């Protein structure tokens, strides 16, 4: 397939259904994945952008206990909130796939095929065990000290350094639901996926793909590959999740992270059906012969899972499936200088912010301040000040200048462009492509490029009057071409502007930067945000 027709699958990190998406979540994989998917679609590429809730995570159990509800009720309410937030942000996702019998069958078929192919191994391991509760502990049910960086960590993987801590590796473990319950160790026989058996294939893959990772994540991958690769639990002695179908491990569940790849395939299949592009088996779109471009968007704390565990889950099927061409990984997004925290009510829910501030301004500010290479900070005051000064005021000045420049111009027929104007429009397009294309995708640079071109085009618009007096070579056609190119390039971020223009029939295809004529159109103004009125982490942002 050619680059323009090659299908793309864009997967955002699967959100755990133990709460809504706060602004820190949205500034990471969900907005980034949406902008990339919108860019591909504007460039003529077929693309499916999707995710699904991660209902089997033990964090559902621990959060439900803290909130005094059941895991089932928490999943139901959280899924509705997450879907509402993704819709409020204006993402291209067509909804959240239901975690139903088809989902569970997809997961079970996936792991049963691997079991039949002898990809799993039986291991007897030591596991932390809450003595009074009579429960084996893992992931969100256990906390302690990371054995690698010595930071506080939950089980499974350390949020701070990204390294895994399977089985009995967490130092001084505590039962998160009842820290007074003594934690002891008990042996259990489980099935594991031995990652070390895939070392050669992983090394070969990353020899060519690590340039497509951002530096911090690339460093972590190097650290992990420099050590013996861990066994990944496939089954676990637990009660919340999908029952493991293997005779060797009766009464156990599938370890929740094992669901990642079949969940992504199921989500792709479900979303394709909603778009009228269904058909075939659930894994149809991921088959190697379709040669889809597969891109993941996730946070640094999931590098180990998305970068190694899920990759090995694909490699274990031989050459059946495509492998990711890139993992776009973000750092943490702080709120008023501190980490977002649900337990401390230090957060702002995405839907609450979007109910107060116009969506395009939220998307632009999150893009401008996205935590791409290091931790960055959100504050409501900064959102108001920065979007007003750097986006809304210059944008609306340009809209007015374009209107004035076209006074007296015959707009009944398309306006001709010049070679100089087409050259400038193409140069602008290239600057945006460098922001949106892999491996150097950057929301922040795309937002800064919008600001740069706004300033240039304001000067250009004012010079059209000078042309009428013989002082400037800029034509109205060139002005419209270049402003339309800016609008097309900003459209993946400013979705309401894009929708309004498309409704009026304005061509926002990225290939239109070399057009020899341009129909007249209205440059749409942006709404303004207001001075913050009390939306704060401790009050309006907490529930």
C-alpha positions as CSV (number, residue, x, y, z in Angstrom):
1,X,0.0,0.0,0.0
2,X,1.1,3.6,-0.6
3,X,1.6,5.9,2.3
4,X,-1.6,7.8,1.6
5,X,-3.8,4.7,1.5
6,X,-2.0,2.6,4.2
7,X,-4.4,2.1,7.1
8,X,-3.5,3.3,10.6
9,X,-4.5,2.0,14.0
10,X,-4.0,4.5,16.9
11,X,-4.3,3.1,20.4
12,X,-4.5,5.3,23.5
13,X,-3.7,3.7,26.9
14,X,-6.6,1.8,28.2
15,X,-8.1,3.7,31.2
16,X,-8.8,1.9,34.4
17,X,-12.5,2.1,35.1
18,X,-12.0,3.2,38.7
19,X,-12.8,6.9,38.1
20,X,-13.1,9.6,35.5
21,X,-10.3,11.2,33.3
22,X,-8.8,14.2,34.9
23,X,-6.9,17.0,33.1
24,X,-3.6,15.2,33.7
25,X,-4.9,12.1,31.9
26,X,-6.3,14.1,29.0
27,X,-3.1,16.1,28.4
28,X,-1.3,12.8,27.9
29,X,-2.3,10.0,25.6
30,X,-5.9,10.9,24.8
31,X,-5.4,14.4,23.3
32,X,-2.1,13.4,21.7
33,X,-3.6,10.3,20.1
34,X,-6.6,12.3,18.9
35,X,-4.4,15.0,17.2
36,X,-2.3,12.4,15.5
37,X,-5.3,10.5,14.3
38,X,-6.9,13.7,13.0
39,X,-3.7,14.6,11.2
40,X,-3.6,11.2,9.4
41,X,-7.3,11.5,8.4
42,X,-6.8,15.1,7.0
43,X,-3.9,13.7,5.0
44,X,-6.2,11.1,3.4
45,X,-5.2,8.1,5.5
46,X,-7.8,5.6,6.8
47,X,-7.4,5.6,10.6
48,X,-9.1,4.0,13.6
49,X,-8.5,5.7,16.9
50,X,-9.7,3.7,19.9
51,X,-9.2,2.4,23.4
52,X,-11.3,0.5,25.9
53,X,-11.7,0.5,29.7
54,X,-9.4,-1.8,31.7
55,X,-12.0,-3.4,33.9
56,X,-9.9,-6.3,35.3
57,X,-7.4,-4.1,37.1
58,X,-7.1,-4.7,40.8
59,X,-7.2,-0.9,41.3
60,X,-11.0,-1.2,40.6
61,X,-11.2,-3.4,43.7
62,X,-9.1,-1.1,46.0
63,X,-10.9,2.1,44.8
64,X,-14.3,0.5,45.2
65,X,-13.4,-0.4,48.8
66,X,-12.2,3.1,49.5
67,X,-15.4,4.6,48.1
68,X,-17.8,2.2,49.8
69,X,-19.2,0.7,46.6
70,X,-18.9,-2.6,44.7
71,X,-16.4,-3.1,41.9
72,X,-19.2,-3.8,39.4
73,X,-21.0,-0.5,40.3
74,X,-17.7,1.4,40.1
75,X,-16.9,0.0,36.6
76,X,-20.4,1.0,35.4
77,X,-20.3,4.6,36.7
78,X,-16.6,5.1,35.7
79,X,-17.1,3.9,32.2
80,X,-19.9,6.3,31.6
81,X,-17.8,9.2,33.0
82,X,-14.8,8.3,30.9
83,X,-16.9,8.1,27.8
84,X,-18.5,11.5,28.6
85,X,-15.0,13.1,29.0
86,X,-13.7,11.7,25.7
87,X,-16.7,13.0,24.0
88,X,-16.5,16.4,25.7
89,X,-12.9,16.7,24.5
90,X,-14.1,16.0,21.0
91,X,-12.0,13.0,20.2
92,X,-12.4,11.0,17.1
93,X,-13.3,7.9,19.1
94,X,-16.7,6.6,18.2
95,X,-17.4,5.5,21.8
96,X,-16.0,3.0,24.3
97,X,-16.4,-0.6,23.3
98,X,-18.5,-2.6,25.8
99,X,-16.6,-5.1,27.9
100,X,-19.0,-8.0,27.0
101,X,-19.0,-11.6,26.0
102,X,-17.4,-10.8,22.7
103,X,-14.6,-9.0,24.5
104,X,-14.0,-11.9,26.9
105,X,-14.1,-14.4,24.1
106,X,-11.4,-12.4,22.2
107,X,-9.2,-12.4,25.3
108,X,-9.7,-16.1,25.9
109,X,-9.1,-17.1,22.3
110,X,-5.9,-15.1,22.3
111,X,-4.4,-16.7,25.3
112,X,-5.7,-20.2,24.5
113,X,-3.9,-20.1,21.2
114,X,-0.7,-19.2,23.0
115,X,-1.2,-21.9,25.5
116,X,-1.8,-24.5,22.8
117,X,1.4,-23.3,21.1
118,X,3.4,-24.0,24.3
119,X,4.3,-20.3,24.9
120,X,3.6,-20.3,28.6
121,X,5.6,-22.0,31.4
122,X,4.6,-23.2,34.9
123,X,6.5,-21.5,37.7
124,X,6.2,-21.8,41.5
125,X,6.7,-18.3,42.9
126,X,6.5,-16.5,46.2
127,X,3.6,-14.0,46.5
128,X,2.7,-11.5,49.2
129,X,-0.4,-12.6,51.1
130,X,-2.7,-10.6,53.4
131,X,-2.9,-12.9,56.4
132,X,-6.2,-11.8,57.9
133,X,-8.0,-11.0,54.7
134,X,-6.8,-14.3,53.1
135,X,-5.9,-12.6,49.8
136,X,-2.9,-12.8,47.5
137,X,-1.7,-9.3,46.7
138,X,-0.6,-7.8,43.4
139,X,-0.7,-4.4,41.6
140,X,-3.2,-2.0,43.3
141,X,-3.7,-4.3,46.3
142,X,-0.1,-4.0,47.5
143,X,2.2,-1.0,48.1
144,X,5.8,-0.8,49.3
145,X,9.2,0.4,48.2
146,X,10.5,-0.1,44.7
147,X,13.6,-2.3,44.7
148,X,15.3,-0.3,41.9
149,X,14.8,3.4,42.7
150,X,13.6,3.1,46.4
151,X,10.6,5.3,45.8
152,X,7.1,4.3,47.1
153,X,5.4,2.0,44.6
154,X,2.4,-0.2,44.1
155,X,2.9,-3.7,42.8
156,X,3.6,-4.7,39.2
157,X,5.6,-1.7,38.1
158,X,7.0,1.5,39.7
159,X,5.4,4.7,38.6
160,X,8.6,6.6,39.4
161,X,11.3,4.7,37.6
162,X,9.2,2.4,35.4
163,X,10.8,-0.9,36.4
164,X,8.7,-4.0,37.2
165,X,8.5,-5.5,40.6
166,X,6.8,-8.9,40.1
167,X,5.9,-11.4,42.8
168,X,8.0,-10.9,46.0
169,X,10.3,-8.1,44.7
170,X,8.5,-5.1,46.4
171,X,10.2,-4.1,49.6
172,X,8.2,-3.9,52.8
173,X,4.8,-4.7,51.2
174,X,1.6,-3.5,52.7
175,X,-2.0,-4.4,51.9
176,X,-3.5,-1.2,50.5
177,X,-7.0,-1.9,51.7
178,X,-5.8,-2.6,55.3
179,X,-2.2,-1.6,56.0
180,X,-2.5,-3.2,59.5
181,X,-3.1,-6.6,58.1
182,X,0.2,-8.6,58.3
183,X,1.7,-9.5,54.9
184,X,3.4,-12.8,54.7
185,X,4.6,-14.8,51.6
186,X,3.1,-18.0,50.2
187,X,4.1,-20.1,47.3
188,X,1.8,-20.6,44.3
189,X,2.2,-22.3,41.0
190,X,1.1,-20.0,38.1
191,X,1.6,-19.8,34.4
192,X,4.0,-17.1,33.1
193,X,5.2,-15.8,29.8
194,X,9.0,-15.9,29.8
195,X,10.2,-12.7,28.2
196,X,13.8,-13.8,28.3
197,X,13.0,-16.4,25.5
198,X,12.2,-13.4,23.3
199,X,15.4,-11.4,23.9
200,X,16.9,-11.8,20.4
201,X,13.7,-10.6,18.8
202,X,13.3,-7.8,21.2
203,X,16.9,-6.7,20.7
204,X,16.4,-6.8,16.9
205,X,13.1,-4.8,17.2
206,X,14.6,-2.1,19.4
207,X,17.7,-1.8,17.3
208,X,15.6,-0.2,14.6
209,X,12.7,1.2,16.7
210,X,14.2,3.0,19.7
211,X,14.8,6.2,17.7
212,X,11.0,6.4,17.6
213,X,10.8,6.6,21.4
214,X,11.3,9.8,23.4
215,X,14.6,9.9,25.4
216,X,13.4,9.0,28.9
217,X,11.3,6.0,27.6
218,X,14.2,5.0,25.4
219,X,16.5,5.0,28.4
220,X,14.1,2.8,30.4
221,X,13.9,0.3,27.6
222,X,17.7,0.2,27.5
223,X,17.8,-0.4,31.3
224,X,15.2,-3.2,31.1
225,X,17.0,-4.9,28.2
226,X,20.3,-4.7,30.1
227,X,18.9,-6.9,32.9
228,X,17.5,-10.4,32.9
229,X,14.0,-10.0,31.5
230,X,11.3,-11.0,34.0
231,X,8.6,-13.7,33.7
232,X,5.3,-12.0,33.1
233,X,2.4,-13.5,35.1
234,X,-0.3,-15.0,32.9
235,X,-2.5,-16.3,35.7
236,X,-2.8,-15.3,39.3
237,X,-4.7,-16.5,42.4
238,X,-7.3,-13.8,42.5
239,X,-11.0,-13.3,42.2
240,X,-11.6,-10.1,40.2
241,X,-11.1,-10.5,36.4
242,X,-11.5,-13.2,33.7
243,X,-11.3,-16.8,34.9
244,X,-8.2,-18.5,33.5
245,X,-9.2,-21.4,31.2
246,X,-6.1,-23.6,31.8
247,X,-6.2,-26.9,33.6
248,X,-2.8,-26.3,35.2
249,X,-4.1,-23.3,37.2
250,X,-7.6,-24.1,38.5
251,X,-9.4,-21.3,40.3
252,X,-7.0,-18.6,39.1
253,X,-7.7,-15.5,36.9
254,X,-5.9,-14.0,34.0
255,X,-3.4,-11.4,35.1
256,X,-5.0,-8.1,34.0
257,X,-2.1,-6.9,31.9
258,X,-2.3,-10.0,29.8
259,X,-5.6,-8.6,28.3
260,X,-3.8,-5.7,26.8
261,X,-3.3,-6.9,23.2
262,X,-6.5,-8.8,22.7
263,X,-8.3,-5.8,24.3
264,X,-6.7,-3.4,21.7
265,X,-7.7,-5.8,18.9
266,X,-11.2,-6.0,20.1
267,X,-11.5,-2.2,20.4
268,X,-10.2,-1.8,16.9
269,X,-12.7,-4.3,15.5
270,X,-15.6,-2.7,17.5
271,X,-14.7,0.8,16.4
272,X,-14.3,-0.3,12.8
273,X,-17.9,-1.7,12.9
274,X,-19.2,1.6,14.3
275,X,-17.5,3.3,11.3
276,X,-19.0,0.9,8.8
277,X,-15.6,-0.7,8.2
278,X,-16.2,-4.0,10.0
279,X,-16.1,-7.6,8.8
280,X,-13.7,-10.4,9.4
281,X,-12.5,-11.8,12.7
282,X,-11.9,-9.7,15.7
283,X,-8.1,-9.5,15.0
284,X,-8.7,-8.8,11.3
285,X,-7.3,-5.2,11.3
286,X,-4.1,-6.3,13.2
287,X,-3.1,-9.1,10.8
288,X,0.3,-8.7,9.3
289,X,-0.9,-8.9,5.7
290,X,-3.0,-5.8,6.2
291,X,0.3,-3.9,7.0
292,X,-1.4,-1.3,9.2
293,X,0.6,1.4,10.9
294,X,0.2,0.7,14.6
295,X,1.0,3.5,17.0
296,X,0.5,3.6,20.8
297,X,0.1,6.7,23.0
298,X,0.7,6.2,26.7
299,X,2.4,7.5,29.8
300,X,5.9,6.8,31.1
301,X,4.6,4.6,33.9
302,X,3.3,2.2,31.2
303,X,6.5,1.9,29.2
304,X,7.3,-1.5,30.6
305,X,3.8,-2.9,29.8
306,X,3.3,-1.3,26.4
307,X,6.9,-1.5,25.4
308,X,7.8,-5.0,26.5
309,X,4.9,-7.1,27.9
310,X,2.5,-6.2,25.1
311,X,5.2,-6.5,22.4
312,X,6.1,-10.0,23.6
313,X,2.4,-10.9,23.6
314,X,2.4,-10.1,19.9
315,X,5.7,-11.7,19.1
316,X,4.6,-14.9,20.9
317,X,2.1,-15.3,18.0
318,X,5.0,-15.5,15.5
319,X,4.5,-13.3,12.5
320,X,0.7,-13.2,12.6
321,X,0.3,-9.6,13.7
322,X,1.8,-6.1,13.0
323,X,4.0,-4.7,15.7
324,X,4.0,-1.0,16.8
325,X,5.9,1.4,14.7
326,X,6.1,3.9,17.5
327,X,5.2,4.4,21.1
328,X,4.5,8.1,21.8
329,X,5.1,8.4,25.6
330,X,4.3,11.4,27.8
331,X,5.7,12.4,31.2
332,X,3.5,13.4,34.2
333,X,1.3,16.6,34.1
334,X,1.2,18.5,37.4
335,X,-1.6,20.6,38.8
336,X,-0.4,23.9,40.4
337,X,3.0,22.4,40.9
338,X,2.0,19.1,42.4
339,X,1.0,15.7,41.0
340,X,-2.7,15.1,40.2
341,X,-4.1,13.0,43.1
342,X,-7.5,11.5,43.4
343,X,-7.0,10.5,47.0
344,X,-6.1,14.1,48.0
345,X,-8.8,15.7,45.8
346,X,-6.0,17.5,44.0
347,X,-7.3,17.3,40.5
348,X,-9.7,18.9,38.0
349,X,-11.9,16.6,36.0
350,X,-11.7,17.1,32.3
351,X,-15.5,17.4,31.8
352,X,-15.7,20.1,34.5
353,X,-13.0,22.2,32.9
354,X,-14.6,21.7,29.4
355,X,-18.0,22.9,30.8
356,X,-16.4,26.2,31.8
357,X,-13.8,26.9,29.1
358,X,-14.4,26.6,25.3
359,X,-13.1,23.2,24.1
360,X,-10.7,24.6,21.5
361,X,-9.0,26.7,24.1
362,X,-8.6,23.8,26.4
363,X,-7.2,21.6,23.7
364,X,-4.8,24.3,22.6
365,X,-3.5,25.0,26.1
366,X,-3.0,21.3,26.8
367,X,-1.2,20.9,23.5
368,X,1.0,23.9,24.2
369,X,2.0,22.7,27.7
370,X,1.9,18.9,27.0
371,X,4.3,16.9,29.1
372,X,6.2,15.4,26.2
373,X,9.8,15.3,27.4
374,X,9.5,16.4,31.0
375,X,6.9,17.1,33.7
376,X,4.9,20.3,32.9
377,X,2.3,22.2,34.9
378,X,-1.4,23.1,34.5
379,X,-3.1,26.0,36.3
380,X,-6.4,27.6,35.5
381,X,-4.9,31.0,35.7
382,X,-2.3,30.2,33.2
383,X,-4.9,28.7,30.8
384,X,-6.8,32.0,30.9
385,X,-3.7,34.2,30.5
386,X,-1.9,32.2,27.9
387,X,-4.8,31.4,25.6
388,X,-6.0,35.0,25.8
389,X,-2.7,36.6,25.0
390,X,-1.1,34.1,22.7
391,X,-4.1,32.6,20.8
392,X,-7.4,34.3,21.1
393,X,-6.3,38.0,20.7
394,X,-3.9,37.4,17.8
395,X,-6.3,35.0,16.2
396,X,-9.3,37.4,16.3
397,X,-7.1,40.2,15.1
398,X,-6.2,38.1,12.1
399,X,-9.9,37.3,11.5
400,X,-10.7,41.0,11.4
401,X,-7.7,41.8,9.3
402,X,-8.7,39.2,6.7
403,X,-12.2,40.6,6.6
404,X,-10.9,44.1,6.0
405,X,-8.4,42.9,3.4
406,X,-11.2,41.4,1.4
407,X,-13.5,44.5,1.4
408,X,-14.2,45.4,-2.2
409,X,-12.8,42.1,-3.5
410,X,-15.2,40.2,-5.9
411,X,-15.8,37.0,-4.0
412,X,-18.3,35.6,-6.5
413,X,-15.5,33.5,-8.1
414,X,-12.4,31.8,-6.7
415,X,-9.5,34.1,-6.2
416,X,-6.3,33.3,-8.1
417,X,-3.1,32.6,-6.2
418,X,0.5,33.3,-7.2
419,X,3.6,31.0,-7.1
420,X,5.0,33.0,-4.2
421,X,1.8,32.5,-2.2
422,X,1.7,28.8,-3.0
423,X,5.4,28.5,-2.0
424,X,4.7,30.2,1.4
425,X,1.7,28.0,2.0
426,X,3.7,24.8,1.2
427,X,6.5,26.0,3.5
428,X,4.0,26.5,6.3
429,X,2.5,23.1,5.6
430,X,6.0,21.5,5.9
431,X,6.6,23.1,9.3
432,X,3.4,21.6,10.6
433,X,4.1,18.2,9.1
434,X,7.4,18.1,11.0
435,X,5.4,18.6,14.2
436,X,2.7,16.0,13.4
437,X,4.8,13.2,11.7
438,X,6.5,10.4,13.5
439,X,9.1,9.9,14.9
440,X,9.2,13.6,16.2
441,X,5.5,14.1,16.8
442,X,5.0,17.1,19.1
443,X,1.8,18.8,20.3
444,X,3.8,21.6,21.9
445,X,5.7,22.5,18.7
446,X,2.5,22.3,16.7
447,X,0.8,24.8,19.0
448,X,3.9,27.1,18.9
449,X,3.8,26.9,15.1
450,X,0.2,28.1,15.2
451,X,1.2,31.1,17.2
452,X,4.2,31.9,14.9
453,X,2.0,31.7,11.7
454,X,-0.7,33.9,13.3
455,X,1.8,36.7,13.7
456,X,3.1,36.4,10.2
457,X,-0.3,36.3,8.6
458,X,-1.5,39.3,10.6
459,X,1.2,41.3,8.9
460,X,0.4,39.7,5.5
461,X,-3.3,40.6,5.8
462,X,-2.5,44.2,6.6
463,X,-0.3,44.4,3.5
464,X,-3.1,43.6,1.1
465,X,-4.4,47.2,1.2
466,X,-0.8,48.3,0.4
467,X,-1.0,46.2,-2.8
468,X,-3.9,48.2,-4.0
469,X,-1.7,51.3,-3.8
470,X,1.1,49.5,-5.6
471,X,3.2,48.9,-2.5
472,X,3.0,45.1,-2.0
473,X,2.9,42.0,-4.2
474,X,0.5,40.2,-1.8
475,X,-2.8,39.3,-3.4
476,X,-6.1,38.5,-1.7
477,X,-5.9,35.0,-3.2
478,X,-2.5,34.4,-1.6
479,X,-3.9,35.7,1.8
480,X,-6.8,33.3,1.6
481,X,-4.6,30.4,0.6
482,X,-2.2,30.9,3.4
483,X,-4.9,31.5,6.1
484,X,-6.8,28.4,4.9
485,X,-3.5,26.4,5.1
486,X,-3.1,27.6,8.7
487,X,-6.7,26.6,9.5
488,X,-6.1,23.2,8.0
489,X,-2.9,22.7,10.0
490,X,-4.5,23.9,13.2
491,X,-7.6,21.7,12.7
492,X,-6.3,18.6,14.5
493,X,-6.1,20.7,17.6
494,X,-8.9,23.3,17.1
495,X,-11.7,20.9,16.4
496,X,-14.6,23.3,16.8
497,X,-13.0,25.7,14.3
498,X,-12.5,22.8,11.9
499,X,-16.1,21.6,12.2
500,X,-17.5,25.1,11.6
501,X,-15.4,25.5,8.5
502,X,-16.2,22.1,7.1
503,X,-19.9,22.8,7.7
504,X,-19.5,25.9,5.4
505,X,-17.7,23.7,2.7
506,X,-14.2,25.0,3.3
507,X,-11.6,22.5,2.1
508,X,-9.3,21.6,4.9
509,X,-7.4,18.8,3.1
510,X,-3.7,19.1,3.7
511,X,-3.0,18.6,0.0
512,X,-4.7,21.9,-0.8
513,X,-1.8,24.1,0.0
514,X,-0.7,24.2,-3.6
515,X,-4.1,25.3,-5.0
516,X,-4.1,27.8,-7.8
517,X,-7.3,29.4,-6.7
518,X,-9.2,29.7,-3.5
519,X,-13.0,30.4,-2.9
520,X,-13.6,33.2,-0.5
521,X,-14.5,32.1,3.0
522,X,-14.9,33.7,6.5
523,X,-12.0,33.3,8.9
524,X,-13.8,32.2,12.1
525,X,-13.1,34.0,15.3
526,X,-12.4,32.2,18.5
527,X,-14.5,32.6,21.7
528,X,-12.7,34.0,24.7
529,X,-12.2,32.3,28.1
530,X,-13.1,34.2,31.2
531,X,-11.0,34.9,34.3
532,X,-11.2,31.8,36.5
533,X,-14.3,31.8,38.7
534,X,-13.5,29.3,41.3
535,X,-12.8,26.1,39.5
536,X,-10.1,24.8,41.9
537,X,-8.4,21.6,42.7
538,X,-9.9,21.4,46.2
539,X,-13.5,22.4,45.3
540,X,-15.0,22.3,41.9
541,X,-12.4,19.9,40.6
542,X,-13.0,17.2,43.2
543,X,-15.7,14.7,43.7
